[in-house]
Amino acid sequence: MKQVKPIYVEWVDSAGTSGWSNKEELHTHALKCRSVGWLIEENDECLIICLNHAIPPVNREYGEVVTIPKVAVTKKKFLKL
């Protein structure tokens, strides 16, 4: 079993609309996001975190997994519990 670490991440995301919109309803900037979760993996391209982590032994230990491209990350901080 790989050890997971608690982490706080700030990142930017794209924004969109569904259906028809007028100009006043459009997003004119990237969305600033914050996530707190458990770091599953970090590589050259992305951070993979989960919001929920089941205590092993279980078949599926990661819940609500989010993959964040590193180019979108503006801040990251490991948390102490």
C-alpha positions in Angstrom: 0.0 0.0 0.0 1.3 3.4 -1.0 1.3 6.1 1.8 -0.9 9.1 1.0 -0.3 12.6 2.4 -2.8 15.3 3.2 -2.4 18.3 0.9 -3.9 21.7 0.1 -3.9 22.8 -3.5 -4.8 26.1 -5.2 -5.3 25.9 -8.9 -7.0 27.5 -11.9 -9.6 25.9 -14.1 -11.4 26.7 -17.3 -15.0 27.8 -17.2 -17.9 27.2 -19.6 -21.6 27.5 -20.1 -24.2 25.1 -21.3 -26.8 26.2 -23.8 -27.1 29.7 -25.2 -25.6 32.7 -23.4 -25.3 36.5 -23.9 -22.0 38.3 -23.4 -22.8 39.4 -19.8 -23.2 35.8 -18.7 -19.8 34.7 -20.1 -16.8 34.0 -17.8 -14.1 36.4 -18.6 -11.4 34.8 -16.4 -10.2 31.4 -15.2 -11.9 30.0 -12.1 -9.7 30.0 -9.0 -10.1 26.7 -7.1 -9.0 25.2 -3.8 -8.9 21.6 -3.0 -8.0 19.7 0.2 -7.4 16.0 0.0 -5.0 13.1 0.0 -2.1 13.1 -2.5 -2.1 9.7 -4.3 0.6 10.5 -6.9 2.6 13.4 -8.2 4.5 13.2 -11.5 5.9 15.6 -14.1 2.5 16.4 -15.5 -0.1 16.3 -12.7 -1.1 15.9 -9.0 -3.6 13.2 -8.4 -5.6 13.7 -5.1 -8.6 12.0 -3.6 -11.1 13.7 -1.3 -11.8 10.5 0.7 -9.4 7.7 1.6 -10.6 4.4 3.0 -8.3 2.8 5.6 -7.0 -0.4 4.1 -7.4 -3.3 3.7 -10.2 -2.6 1.2 -10.6 -3.3 -2.5 -11.1 0.4 -3.5 -9.4 2.9 -1.2 -9.7 6.2 -3.2 -13.0 8.2 -3.3 -13.7 11.3 -5.4 -10.4 11.4 -7.3 -9.3 14.6 -9.0 -6.3 14.9 -11.5 -5.0 18.5 -11.6 -2.5 19.4 -14.3 0.7 20.9 -12.8 0.5 23.9 -15.1 -2.8 24.8 -13.4 -1.4 24.6 -9.8 -0.6 28.0 -8.3 0.1 26.8 -4.7 0.5 23.5 -2.8 1.1 22.8 0.8 1.4 19.5 2.6 -0.8 19.5 5.8 0.1 18.1 9.2 -2.5 16.0 11.0 
